[in-house]
Amino acid sequence: MTVEDLARSAGVDKEWLSAFESGERTEELTYELLLVLVRATQPPRPPGWDTGHEHDLQLGPEGRVDHGPGAADYWQRIDAVRASNRSRRSG
C-alpha cells in the first residue's frame, strides 16, 4: 500500500502521513487517528460489525466476554474478521 493509497483510504493528508512516517509530526498522532490508520490497512468489516468492540479482535478464546444475547453471533463475526485479516497478511 502506498502512502497515497493509505492517505486516501484513511482520509488524511498525504503530506502529513509522509511526514509522520519519516518521524516528523508524530506529536499529532492520537489514539483515534491511529485506529483510523490501522483500519485503513485492513479489509472491510462485514455488515453489522460493531466498531465499538475493535479490541476484541486481539482476544483469544479464553479472553472472550459474554456480550449478552447474540454473543455467539458476535464472536463468529469477530472470528470471521480475524480470519480475513490473517489471510490478507499472508496473501
MMTF fields as JSON, N, C-alpha, C and O atoms, coordinates in Angstrom:
{
  "mmtfVersion": "1.0.0",
  "mmtfProducer": "UNKNOWN",
  "numBonds": 363,
  "numAtoms": 364,
  "numGroups": 91,
  "numChains": 1,
  "numModels": 1,
  "chainsPerModel": [1],
  "groupsPerChain": [91],
  "chainIdList": ["A"],
  "bondAtomList": [4, 2, 8, 6, 12, 10, 16, 14, 20, 18, 24, 22, 28, 26, 32, 30, 36, 34, 40, 38, 44, 42, 48, 46, 52, 50, 56, 54, 60, 58, 64, 62, 68, 66, 72, 70, 76, 74, 80, 78, 84, 82, 88, 86, 92, 90, 96, 94, 100, 98, 104, 102, 108, 106, 112, 110, 116, 114, 120, 118, 124, 122, 128, 126, 132, 130, 136, 134, 140, 138, 144, 142, 148, 146, 152, 150, 156, 154, 160, 158, 164, 162, 168, 166, 172, 170, 176, 174, 180, 178, 184, 182, 188, 186, 192, 190, 196, 194, 200, 198, 204, 202, 208, 206, 212, 210, 216, 214, 220, 218, 224, 222, 228, 226, 232, 230, 236, 234, 240, 238, 244, 242, 248, 246, 252, 250, 256, 254, 260, 258, 264, 262, 268, 266, 272, 270, 276, 274, 280, 278, 284, 282, 288, 286, 292, 290, 296, 294, 300, 298, 304, 302, 308, 306, 312, 310, 316, 314, 320, 318, 324, 322, 328, 326, 332, 330, 336, 334, 340, 338, 344, 342, 348, 346, 352, 350, 356, 354, 360, 358],
  "bondOrderList": [1, 1, 1, 1, 1, 1, 1, 1, 1, 1, 1, 1, 1, 1, 1, 1, 1, 1, 1, 1, 1, 1, 1, 1, 1, 1, 1, 1, 1, 1, 1, 1, 1, 1, 1, 1, 1, 1, 1, 1, 1, 1, 1, 1, 1, 1, 1, 1, 1, 1, 1, 1, 1, 1, 1, 1, 1, 1, 1, 1, 1, 1, 1, 1, 1, 1, 1, 1, 1, 1, 1, 1, 1, 1, 1, 1, 1, 1, 1, 1, 1, 1, 1, 1, 1, 1, 1, 1, 1, 1],
  "groupList": [{"groupName": "MET", "atomNameList": ["N", "CA", "C", "O"], "elementList": ["N", "C", "C", "O"], "formalChargeList": [0, 0, 0, 0], "bondAtomList": [1, 0, 2, 1, 3, 2], "bondOrderList": [1, 1, 2], "singleLetterCode": "M", "chemCompType": "L-PEPTIDE LINKING"}, {"groupName": "THR", "atomNameList": ["N", "CA", "C", "O"], "elementList": ["N", "C", "C", "O"], "formalChargeList": [0, 0, 0, 0], "bondAtomList": [1, 0, 2, 1, 3, 2], "bondOrderList": [1, 1, 2], "singleLetterCode": "T", "chemCompType": "L-PEPTIDE LINKING"}, {"groupName": "VAL", "atomNameList": ["N", "CA", "C", "O"], "elementList": ["N", "C", "C", "O"], "formalChargeList": [0, 0, 0, 0], "bondAtomList": [1, 0, 2, 1, 3, 2], "bondOrderList": [1, 1, 2], "singleLetterCode": "V", "chemCompType": "L-PEPTIDE LINKING"}, {"groupName": "GLU", "atomNameList": ["N", "CA", "C", "O"], "elementList": ["N", "C", "C", "O"], "formalChargeList": [0, 0, 0, 0], "bondAtomList": [1, 0, 2, 1, 3, 2], "bondOrderList": [1, 1, 2], "singleLetterCode": "E", "chemCompType": "L-PEPTIDE LINKING"}, {"groupName": "ASP", "atomNameList": ["N", "CA", "C", "O"], "elementList": ["N", "C", "C", "O"], "formalChargeList": [0, 0, 0, 0], "bondAtomList": [1, 0, 2, 1, 3, 2], "bondOrderList": [1, 1, 2], "singleLetterCode": "D", "chemCompType": "L-PEPTIDE LINKING"}, {"groupName": "LEU", "atomNameList": ["N", "CA", "C", "O"], "elementList": ["N", "C", "C", "O"], "formalChargeList": [0, 0, 0, 0], "bondAtomList": [1, 0, 2, 1, 3, 2], "bondOrderList": [1, 1, 2], "singleLetterCode": "L", "chemCompType": "L-PEPTIDE LINKING"}, {"groupName": "ALA", "atomNameList": ["N", "CA", "C", "O"], "elementList": ["N", "C", "C", "O"], "formalChargeList": [0, 0, 0, 0], "bondAtomList": [1, 0, 2, 1, 3, 2], "bondOrderList": [1, 1, 2], "singleLetterCode": "A", "chemCompType": "L-PEPTIDE LINKING"}, {"groupName": "ARG", "atomNameList": ["N", "CA", "C", "O"], "elementList": ["N", "C", "C", "O"], "formalChargeList": [0, 0, 0, 0], "bondAtomList": [1, 0, 2, 1, 3, 2], "bondOrderList": [1, 1, 2], "singleLetterCode": "R", "chemCompType": "L-PEPTIDE LINKING"}, {"groupName": "SER", "atomNameList": ["N", "CA", "C", "O"], "elementList": ["N", "C", "C", "O"], "formalChargeList": [0, 0, 0, 0], "bondAtomList": [1, 0, 2, 1, 3, 2], "bondOrderList": [1, 1, 2], "singleLetterCode": "S", "chemCompType": "L-PEPTIDE LINKING"}, {"groupName": "GLY", "atomNameList": ["N", "CA", "C", "O"], "elementList": ["N", "C", "C", "O"], "formalChargeList": [0, 0, 0, 0], "bondAtomList": [1, 0, 2, 1, 3, 2], "bondOrderList": [1, 1, 2], "singleLetterCode": "G", "chemCompType": "PEPTIDE LINKING"}, {"groupName": "LYS", "atomNameList": ["N", "CA", "C", "O"], "elementList": ["N", "C", "C", "O"], "formalChargeList": [0, 0, 0, 0], "bondAtomList": [1, 0, 2, 1, 3, 2], "bondOrderList": [1, 1, 2], "singleLetterCode": "K", "chemCompType": "L-PEPTIDE LINKING"}, {"groupName": "TRP", "atomNameList": ["N", "CA", "C", "O"], "elementList": ["N", "C", "C", "O"], "formalChargeList": [0, 0, 0, 0], "bondAtomList": [1, 0, 2, 1, 3, 2], "bondOrderList": [1, 1, 2], "singleLetterCode": "W", "chemCompType": "L-PEPTIDE LINKING"}, {"groupName": "PHE", "atomNameList": ["N", "CA", "C", "O"], "elementList": ["N", "C", "C", "O"], "formalChargeList": [0, 0, 0, 0], "bondAtomList": [1, 0, 2, 1, 3, 2], "bondOrderList": [1, 1, 2], "singleLetterCode": "F", "chemCompType": "L-PEPTIDE LINKING"}, {"groupName": "TYR", "atomNameList": ["N", "CA", "C", "O"], "elementList": ["N", "C", "C", "O"], "formalChargeList": [0, 0, 0, 0], "bondAtomList": [1, 0, 2, 1, 3, 2], "bondOrderList": [1, 1, 2], "singleLetterCode": "Y", "chemCompType": "L-PEPTIDE LINKING"}, {"groupName": "GLN", "atomNameList": ["N", "CA", "C", "O"], "elementList": ["N", "C", "C", "O"], "formalChargeList": [0, 0, 0, 0], "bondAtomList": [1, 0, 2, 1, 3, 2], "bondOrderList": [1, 1, 2], "singleLetterCode": "Q", "chemCompType": "L-PEPTIDE LINKING"}, {"groupName": "PRO", "atomNameList": ["N", "CA", "C", "O"], "elementList": ["N", "C", "C", "O"], "formalChargeList": [0, 0, 0, 0], "bondAtomList": [1, 0, 2, 1, 3, 2], "bondOrderList": [1, 1, 2], "singleLetterCode": "P", "chemCompType": "L-PEPTIDE LINKING"}, {"groupName": "HIS", "atomNameList": ["N", "CA", "C", "O"], "elementList": ["N", "C", "C", "O"], "formalChargeList": [0, 0, 0, 0], "bondAtomList": [1, 0, 2, 1, 3, 2], "bondOrderList": [1, 1, 2], "singleLetterCode": "H", "chemCompType": "L-PEPTIDE LINKING"}, {"groupName": "ILE", "atomNameList": ["N", "CA", "C", "O"], "elementList": ["N", "C", "C", "O"], "formalChargeList": [0, 0, 0, 0], "bondAtomList": [1, 0, 2, 1, 3, 2], "bondOrderList": [1, 1, 2], "singleLetterCode": "I", "chemCompType": "L-PEPTIDE LINKING"}, {"groupName": "ASN", "atomNameList": ["N", "CA", "C", "O"], "elementList": ["N", "C", "C", "O"], "formalChargeList": [0, 0, 0, 0], "bondAtomList": [1, 0, 2, 1, 3, 2], "bondOrderList": [1, 1, 2], "singleLetterCode": "N", "chemCompType": "L-PEPTIDE LINKING"}],
  "groupTypeList": [0, 1, 2, 3, 4, 5, 6, 7, 8, 6, 9, 2, 4, 10, 3, 11, 5, 8, 6, 12, 3, 8, 9, 3, 7, 1, 3, 3, 5, 1, 13, 3, 5, 5, 5, 2, 5, 2, 7, 6, 1, 14, 15, 15, 7, 15, 15, 9, 11, 4, 1, 9, 16, 3, 16, 4, 5, 14, 5, 9, 15, 3, 9, 7, 2, 4, 16, 9, 15, 9, 6, 6, 4, 13, 11, 14, 7, 17, 4, 6, 2, 7, 6, 8, 18, 7, 8, 7, 7, 8, 9],
  "groupIdList": [1, 2, 3, 4, 5, 6, 7, 8, 9, 10, 11, 12, 13, 14, 15, 16, 17, 18, 19, 20, 21, 22, 23, 24, 25, 26, 27, 28, 29, 30, 31, 32, 33, 34, 35, 36, 37, 38, 39, 40, 41, 42, 43, 44, 45, 46, 47, 48, 49, 50, 51, 52, 53, 54, 55, 56, 57, 58, 59, 60, 61, 62, 63, 64, 65, 66, 67, 68, 69, 70, 71, 72, 73, 74, 75, 76, 77, 78, 79, 80, 81, 82, 83, 84, 85, 86, 87, 88, 89, 90, 91],
  "secStructList": [7, 7, 2, 2, 2, 2, 2, 2, 2, 2, 6, 7, 7, 2, 2, 2, 2, 2, 2, 2, 2, 6, 6, 1, 1, 4, 4, 4, 7, 7, 2, 2, 2, 2, 2, 2, 2, 2, 2, 2, 6, 1, 7, 7, 7, 7, 6, 6, 7, 7, 4, 4, 4, 4, 4, 4, 4, 4, 7, 7, 4, 4, 4, 7, 7, 7, 7, 1, 6, 6, 2, 2, 2, 2, 2, 2, 2, 2, 2, 2, 2, 2, 2, 2, 2, 2, 2, 2, 2, 2, 7],
  "xCoordList": [0.862, 0.0, 0.91, 1.82, 0.663, 1.467, 0.967, -0.124, 1.789, 1.374, 0.11, -0.792, 0.036, -1.143, -2.383, -3.455, -2.228, -3.352, -3.843, -5.043, -2.898, -3.267, -3.906, -4.917, -3.342, -3.9, -5.328, -6.215, -5.547, -6.887, -7.859, -8.974, -7.432, -8.289, -8.616, -9.731, -7.636, -7.826, -8.435, -8.902, -8.433, -8.972, -8.056, -8.518, -6.742, -5.775, -4.959, -4.942, -4.293, -3.468, -2.212, -1.515, -1.936, -0.799, 0.525, 1.411, 0.663, 1.901, 2.102, 3.215, 0.989, 1.094, 1.526, 2.414, 0.899, 1.214, 2.668, 3.346, 3.146, 4.541, 5.482, 6.48, 5.159, 5.986, 5.922, 6.934, 4.754, 4.607, 5.449, 6.139, 5.397, 6.156, 7.659, 8.399, 8.115, 9.544, 9.959, 11.11, 9.018, 9.346, 9.06, 9.295, 8.567, 8.194, 6.714, 5.962, 6.306, 4.904, 4.247, 3.029, 5.035, 4.478, 3.636, 2.785, 3.854, 3.085, 1.615, 0.781, 1.287, -0.092, -0.901, -2.116, -0.241, -0.942, -1.746, -1.222, -3.015, -3.891, -4.289, -4.085, -4.847, -5.318, -6.372, -6.35, -7.289, -8.351, -7.767, -8.213, -6.775, -6.148, -5.387, -5.387, -4.739, -4.05, -5.028, -4.721, -6.206, -7.214, -7.669, -7.869, -7.833, -8.23, -7.176, -7.518, -5.904, -4.826, -4.777, -4.595, -4.937, -4.927, -6.098, -5.924, -7.284, -8.467, -8.331, -8.832, -7.65, -7.486, -6.597, -6.624, -5.804, -4.93, -5.56, -4.966, -6.761, -7.4, -8.598, -9.123, -9.017, -10.175, -11.433, -11.491, -12.428, -13.677, -14.307, -14.202, -14.944, -15.635, -16.959, -17.555, -17.418, -18.686, -19.866, -19.748, -20.998, -22.193, -22.511, -22.391, -22.912, -23.26, -22.085, -22.25, -20.897, -19.722, -19.864, -20.211, -19.596, -19.684, -18.294, -17.486, -17.999, -16.662, -16.317, -15.146, -17.292, -17.021, -16.28, -15.802, -16.18, -15.506, -14.29, -13.954, -13.636, -12.434, -11.378, -10.669, -11.267, -10.274, -10.494, -9.549, -11.716, -11.988, -11.268, -11.118, -10.817, -10.04, -8.741, -8.192, -8.254, -6.983, -7.12, -6.112, -8.344, -8.56, -8.576, -9.123, -7.98, -8.083, -9.372, -10.081, -9.699, -10.947, -11.087, -12.201, -9.978, -10.058, -10.371, -10.754, -10.216, -10.459, -11.802, -12.073, -12.638, -13.923, -14.873, -14.959, -15.57, -16.545, -17.934, -18.175, -18.839, -20.209, -20.898, -21.14, -21.212, -21.866, -23.39, -24.095, -23.891, -25.331, -25.956, -25.281, -27.274, -27.96, -27.259, -26.909, -27.066, -26.392, -24.882, -24.187, -24.353, -22.897, -22.24, -21.162, -22.871, -22.287, -22.152, -21.128, -23.171, -23.093, -22.01, -21.268, -21.932, -20.911, -19.515, -18.697, -19.242, -17.905, -17.645, -16.492, -18.683, -18.49, -18.044, -17.189, -18.623, -18.199, -16.749, -15.969, -16.389, -15.004, -14.067, -13.05, -14.409, -13.571, -13.461, -12.387, -14.54, -14.506, -13.588, -12.82, -13.661, -12.785, -11.335, -10.447, -11.089, -9.728, -9.164, -8.011, -9.949, -9.5, -9.234, -8.265, -10.086, -9.883, -8.597, -7.852, -8.327, -7.084, -5.871, -4.894, -5.932, -4.8, -4.565, -3.42, -5.618, -5.443, -4.931, -4.184, -5.318, -4.84, -3.357, -2.614, -2.915, -1.495, -0.633, 0.489, -1.137, -0.327, -0.394, 0.453, -1.391, -1.579, -0.913, -0.975],
  "yCoordList": [-1.166, 0.0, 1.232, 1.339, 2.136, 3.358, 4.382, 4.251, 5.4, 6.489, 7.126, 7.467, 7.288, 7.882, 7.021, 7.536, 5.706, 4.785, 4.847, 4.939, 4.796, 4.828, 6.161, 6.187, 7.259, 8.581, 8.688, 9.187, 8.226, 8.273, 7.395, 7.815, 6.177, 5.245, 5.733, 5.544, 6.362, 6.835, 8.224, 8.653, 8.931, 10.288, 11.298, 12.262, 11.067, 12.006, 12.641, 12.157, 13.724, 14.443, 13.632, 13.153, 13.487, 12.686, 13.253, 12.493, 14.563, 15.181, 14.946, 14.689, 15.04, 14.765, 13.326, 13.069, 12.383, 10.971, 10.696, 9.952, 11.27, 11.09, 11.636, 11.001, 12.814, 13.401, 12.537, 12.347, 12.023, 11.158, 9.898, 9.498, 9.27, 8.037, 8.255, 7.333, 9.462, 9.744, 10.206, 10.587, 10.172, 10.508, 11.945, 12.341, 12.722, 14.1, 14.136, 13.228, 15.152, 15.404, 14.254, 14.086, 13.482, 12.362, 12.835, 12.09, 14.045, 14.556, 14.738, 14.879, 14.737, 14.925, 13.627, 13.653, 12.503, 11.219, 11.041, 11.182, 10.731, 10.41, 8.936, 8.304, 8.415, 7.034, 6.851, 5.867, 7.8, 7.716, 7.72, 6.956, 8.574, 8.631, 7.343, 6.853, 6.796, 5.521, 4.427, 3.632, 4.377, 3.387, 3.592, 2.621, 4.843, 5.139, 4.598, 3.988, 4.818, 4.34, 2.817, 2.23, 2.177, 0.708, 0.152, -0.755, 0.69, 0.198, 0.377, -0.438, 1.446, 1.709, 0.671, 0.535, -0.068, -1.085, -2.47, -3.425, -2.588, -3.886, -4.009, -3.008, -5.238, -5.422, -4.832, -4.64, -4.549, -4.002, -4.961, -6.18, -4.4, -5.207, -5.698, -5.038, -6.862, -7.392, -6.535, -5.771, -6.659, -5.93, -6.25, -7.397, -5.249, -5.45, -5.391, -5.599, -5.111, -5.052, -3.9, -2.784, -4.171, -3.166, -2.611, -3.271, -1.409, -0.839, -0.557, -0.348, -0.546, -0.331, -1.488, -1.359, -2.613, -3.781, -4.181, -5.362, -3.208, -3.463, -4.203, -5.056, -3.892, -4.526, -6.031, -6.762, -6.509, -7.934, -8.756, -9.966, -8.127, -8.851, -9.377, -10.368, -8.731, -9.108, -10.191, -10.718, -10.526, -11.502, -12.924, -13.199, -13.8, -15.217, -15.767, -15.048, -17.021, -17.613, -17.529, -17.394, -17.606, -17.56, -16.162, -16.024, -15.13, -13.764, -13.213, -12.028, -14.042, -13.579, -13.171, -13.826, -12.094, -11.562, -11.879, -11.798, -12.237, -12.507, -11.182, -10.393, -10.94, -9.7, -9.833, -9.058, -10.802, -10.961, -11.743, -12.514, -11.539, -12.247, -11.972, -10.831, -12.999, -12.842, -12.912, -12.639, -13.278, -13.32, -14.298, -14.016, -15.428, -16.412, -15.82, -16.009, -15.112, -14.458, -13.389, -13.245, -12.645, -11.604, -12.21, -11.709, -13.286, -13.889, -14.559, -14.656, -15.02, -15.538, -14.423, -14.638, -13.217, -12.084, -11.717, -11.429, -11.727, -11.442, -12.447, -12.064, -13.734, -14.777, -14.61, -14.828, -14.231, -14.033, -12.877, -12.976, -11.788, -10.64, -11.016, -10.684, -11.701, -12.128, -13.027, -12.856, -13.971, -14.861, -14.085, -14.364, -13.117, -12.287, -11.49, -11.372, -10.944, -10.189, -11.096, -10.708, -12.307, -13.239, -13.606, -13.621, -13.901, -14.303, -13.142, -13.351, -11.948, -10.774, -10.55, -10.212, -10.738, -10.545, -11.62, -11.341, -12.852, -13.951, -14.033, -14.668, -13.397, -13.488, -12.424, -12.36],
  "zCoordList": [0.0, 0.0, 0.0, 0.822, -0.906, -0.972, 0.042, 0.597, 0.269, 1.155, 0.612, 1.377, -0.691, -1.311, -1.083, -0.768, -1.246, -1.026, 0.414, 0.67, 1.353, 2.765, 3.125, 3.828, 2.66, 2.956, 2.427, 3.12, 1.218, 0.633, 1.415, 1.722, 1.734, 2.451, 3.865, 4.35, 4.52, 5.897, 5.96, 7.015, 4.828, 4.818, 5.487, 6.097, 5.366, 5.933, 4.81, 3.678, 5.149, 4.181, 3.841, 4.734, 2.561, 2.102, 2.618, 3.01, 2.621, 3.086, 4.588, 5.046, 5.352, 6.786, 7.024, 7.837, 6.316, 6.502, 6.141, 6.849, 5.078, 4.676, 5.745, 6.086, 6.269, 7.336, 8.596, 9.271, 8.908, 10.074, 9.924, 10.862, 8.751, 8.524, 8.618, 8.961, 8.318, 8.402, 9.799, 10.013, 10.75, 12.124, 12.5, 13.641, 11.579, 11.86, 12.235, 11.882, 12.929, 13.247, 14.022, 13.967, 14.727, 15.491, 16.666, 17.15, 17.128, 18.26, 17.911, 18.806, 16.625, 16.191, 16.204, 16.008, 16.432, 16.406, 17.684, 18.788, 17.519, 18.64, 18.523, 17.486, 19.584, 19.554, 18.466, 17.727, 18.375, 17.371, 15.961, 15.104, 15.713, 14.391, 14.11, 12.98, 15.128, 14.954, 14.535, 13.646, 15.168, 14.778, 13.338, 12.608, 12.926, 11.542, 10.575, 9.562, 10.883, 10.015, 9.974, 8.907, 11.123, 11.164, 10.369, 9.556, 10.6, 9.873, 8.369, 7.593, 7.956, 6.522, 5.852, 4.629, 6.641, 6.06, 6.069, 5.568, 6.637, 6.774, 5.834, 5.347, 5.587, 4.711, 5.342, 6.557, 4.526, 5.06, 6.072, 5.941, 7.055, 8.057, 7.482, 6.631, 7.95, 7.441, 7.895, 8.854, 7.211, 7.643, 9.098, 9.527, 9.844, 11.236, 12.179, 13.381, 11.663, 12.52, 13.506, 13.121, 14.767, 15.82, 16.087, 16.74, 15.595, 15.746, 17.194, 17.512, 18.074, 19.484, 20.135, 21.261, 19.445, 20.016, 19.188, 19.106, 18.58, 17.778, 18.602, 18.068, 19.876, 20.745, 20.871, 21.166, 20.656, 20.784, 19.729, 19.894, 18.649, 17.65, 18.252, 17.77, 19.286, 19.886, 20.959, 21.43, 21.349, 22.41, 21.878, 20.81, 22.623, 22.318, 22.889, 23.593, 22.609, 23.105, 24.626, 25.133, 25.357, 26.817, 27.35, 28.511, 26.529, 26.977, 26.565, 26.758, 26.007, 25.494, 26.609, 27.647, 26.377, 27.322, 26.789, 25.585, 27.677, 27.262, 26.976, 27.889, 25.718, 25.314, 25.343, 24.695, 26.083, 26.23, 25.096, 24.414, 24.891, 23.806, 22.473, 22.169, 21.707, 20.421, 20.52, 19.541, 21.698, 21.885, 20.91, 20.387, 20.664, 19.748, 18.342, 17.686, 17.883, 16.567, 16.558, 15.587, 17.648, 17.759, 17.617, 16.846, 18.36, 18.312, 16.965, 16.545, 16.283, 14.927, 13.995, 13.136, 14.16, 13.336, 13.653, 12.745, 14.93, 15.331, 14.665, 14.085, 14.748, 14.154, 12.646, 12.086, 11.977, 10.524, 10.154, 9.197, 10.897, 10.615, 10.894, 10.109, 11.997, 12.339, 11.233, 10.836, 10.734, 9.661, 8.379, 7.672, 8.078, 6.886, 7.001, 6.028, 8.175, 8.391, 8.207, 7.565, 8.77, 8.631, 7.179, 6.728, 6.441, 5.042, 4.201, 3.246, 4.539, 3.794, 4.047, 3.125, 5.3, 5.633, 5.0, 4.579, 4.925, 4.392, 2.87, 2.241, 2.286, 0.841, 0.139, -1.089]
}
